[in-house]
Amino acid sequence: MPAGQWDPVIDQGADWSVTVSWFDEAGAPVTAQAPCYMQLRDAAGAAAATLTTENGGITISAGQLLLTLDAAATGALAASWFDHDLFVTDPGGHLVRLLAGLARVAARVSTPT
């Protein structure tokens, strides 16, 4: 099955988190296993951000995946578009490319005084 299309928006300089739920073709929830990982890559293919179950960027809980980047991590990202994909391990131990697309980092305008 091909990866689902997902084009998230990440606010530069702000904490970012999103919960991803995974369902099989019959509509039943699927609980991912570690390892899971997601990368954002710039136009040259360089990794701009990496989220994993090992580095705390992805947390598996109650059959869902919580993806997080703190404000320092999003502040280090250029306001631009990044290719991304999310790989998860299914309950049988198979690696699955669950989601892919373009992530947009929206430029920060305000700064603390």
Backbone torsions as a table, in degrees:
resi	resn	phi	psi	omega
1	MET	NA	132.7	-179.7
2	PRO	-70.5	156.7	177.7
3	ALA	-63.3	146.4	174.9
4	GLY	-74.8	148.5	178.7
5	GLN	-81.7	129.3	178.4
6	TRP	-146.3	124.1	-176.9
7	ASP	-122.9	79.6	-176.6
8	PRO	-74.0	158.0	172.5
9	VAL	-112.1	130.1	-179.5
10	ILE	-117.6	126.0	179.5
11	ASP	-82.5	120.8	-179.3
12	GLN	-61.3	129.6	176.8
13	GLY	82.5	5.5	179.6
14	ALA	-118.8	152.5	171.9
15	ASP	-62.7	139.7	-178.8
16	TRP	-130.9	133.7	173.0
17	SER	-152.2	148.5	178.0
18	VAL	-148.3	143.6	177.4
19	THR	-101.7	129.8	179.4
20	VAL	-112.1	126.1	175.0
21	SER	-105.1	144.0	-176.7
22	TRP	-122.2	128.3	-179.6
23	PHE	-126.7	145.2	177.1
24	ASP	-79.9	179.9	-175.8
25	GLU	-64.0	-22.4	177.8
26	ALA	-88.2	-2.4	179.1
27	GLY	91.5	5.1	178.8
28	ALA	-84.7	140.5	179.4
29	PRO	-65.5	143.5	177.7
30	VAL	-115.0	130.6	177.3
31	THR	-97.0	117.1	178.2
32	ALA	-70.2	156.8	175.6
33	GLN	-116.6	160.1	173.3
34	ALA	-75.7	147.9	3.0
35	PRO	-87.8	150.2	171.2
36	CYS	-130.0	147.3	179.0
37	TYR	-153.9	154.0	178.7
38	MET	-142.5	138.5	174.7
39	GLN	-129.3	147.5	168.0
40	LEU	-107.1	129.6	-179.0
41	ARG	-124.2	138.5	179.7
42	ASP	-77.5	-179.4	-176.2
43	ALA	-60.6	-27.2	178.3
44	ALA	-84.6	-4.8	178.6
45	GLY	92.2	2.9	179.3
46	ALA	-78.6	138.9	178.5
47	ALA	-68.4	122.6	178.7
48	ALA	-98.1	-27.7	177.4
49	ALA	-155.3	143.4	178.6
50	THR	-131.9	124.5	175.2
51	LEU	-114.2	132.0	177.8
52	THR	-141.7	165.5	172.4
53	THR	-69.2	-25.7	-179.1
54	GLU	-76.8	-35.6	-177.8
55	ASN	-95.9	5.9	177.1
56	GLY	84.7	-0.2	178.1
57	GLY	-74.4	-19.2	175.9
58	ILE	-129.7	126.8	177.1
59	THR	-119.2	130.2	176.6
60	ILE	-96.7	124.1	-178.4
61	SER	-152.9	130.8	175.2
62	ALA	49.7	42.0	176.8
63	GLY	76.4	10.9	-179.9
64	GLN	-126.0	162.0	175.8
65	LEU	-111.9	127.3	174.8
66	LEU	-104.0	117.2	178.8
67	LEU	-99.9	131.0	-177.6
68	THR	-140.9	144.4	168.2
69	LEU	-134.4	132.7	178.6
70	ASP	-81.8	173.0	-175.6
71	ALA	-60.3	-35.6	178.7
72	ALA	-64.6	-40.6	-179.5
73	ALA	-68.5	-43.4	179.2
74	THR	-71.7	-29.5	177.1
75	GLY	-68.0	-25.6	179.2
76	ALA	-81.6	-11.0	179.7
77	LEU	-84.3	138.8	174.1
78	ALA	-69.8	148.0	173.2
79	ALA	-72.2	105.2	-172.3
80	SER	-169.1	-171.3	174.6
81	TRP	-106.8	141.7	-179.6
82	PHE	-133.1	135.2	169.3
83	ASP	-68.7	146.1	176.6
84	HIS	-148.7	157.8	164.8
85	ASP	-151.1	157.8	-178.2
86	LEU	-121.7	118.2	176.2
87	PHE	-104.7	134.8	178.8
88	VAL	-130.0	157.5	176.3
89	THR	-102.7	124.1	-178.7
90	ASP	-77.9	169.9	-178.3
91	PRO	-57.8	-21.6	178.1
92	GLY	-87.8	0.5	179.0
93	GLY	88.9	9.9	-179.8
94	HIS	-90.7	136.7	177.7
95	LEU	-81.2	129.0	-175.2
96	VAL	-126.8	131.0	172.1
97	ARG	-83.6	100.4	-171.5
98	LEU	-80.4	-46.3	-176.4
99	LEU	-135.8	152.5	176.0
100	ALA	-155.4	158.5	177.0
101	GLY	161.0	-153.8	178.5
102	LEU	-115.6	124.3	174.6
103	ALA	-97.0	134.7	177.6
104	ARG	-108.4	126.9	173.1
105	VAL	-95.6	113.8	-179.1
106	ALA	-81.1	130.2	-175.4
107	ALA	-60.6	138.5	174.2
108	ARG	-77.2	135.6	178.2
109	VAL	-108.5	-48.6	-177.6
110	SER	-85.5	146.8	173.3
111	THR	-131.8	150.8	-180.0
112	PRO	-66.3	146.9	-179.8
113	THR	-96.0	NA	NA
